[in-house]
């Protein structure tokens, strides 16, 4: 999932470079959503790992 967030971020950068505002903002939004989703899943898995060890 972090890979896809990075891919959409790169697509947003390339689109912004060429001046495609709508595509750039959509790709940046998708990258941001995927990044935060990855972050939440990472924290949940960390908490689950700590609870499982006890």
SULVEN-V250688 format. One record per residue. N is the residue number from 1. PHI is phi in whole degrees, 0 to 359 (NA if undefined). OMEGA is omega in radians with two decimals (* if undefined). NEAR is the number of other ideal C-beta (glycine too) atoms within 12 Angstrom. Layout:
# SULVEN-V250688
N:PHI:OMEGA:NEAR, N:PHI:OMEGA:NEAR
This chain:
# SULVEN-V250688
1:NA:3.09:20, 2:295:3.09:17, 3:299:-3.13:13, 4:292:3.07:18, 5:297:3.12:26, 6:293:3.12:19, 7:297:3.13:18, 8:294:3.08:28, 9:295:3.12:24, 10:294:3.09:19, 11:299:3.12:25, 12:296:3.12:28, 13:295:3.14:18, 14:295:3.13:17, 15:295:3.11:23, 16:293:3.13:20, 17:297:-3.13:14, 18:270:3.03:13, 19:88:3.09:10, 20:271:-3.02:17, 21:297:-3.11:14, 22:294:3.14:14, 23:293:-3.13:20, 24:296:-3.11:23, 25:289:3.11:17, 26:294:3.14:18, 27:294:3.11:28, 28:294:3.10:25, 29:296:3.11:20, 30:296:3.12:25, 31:298:-3.14:29, 32:293:3.12:19, 33:298:-3.14:19, 34:295:3.13:25, 35:296:-3.14:24, 36:292:3.06:17, 37:295:3.07:18, 38:299:-3.13:21, 39:297:3.12:17, 40:296:3.12:15, 41:297:3.10:17, 42:295:3.14:17, 43:295:3.11:14, 44:297:3.13:14, 45:292:3.07:15, 46:296:3.14:14, 47:296:3.12:14, 48:296:3.09:13, 49:294:3.12:12, 50:291:-3.13:11, 51:292:-3.12:10, 52:293:-3.13:9, 53:291:-3.10:8, 54:276:*:7
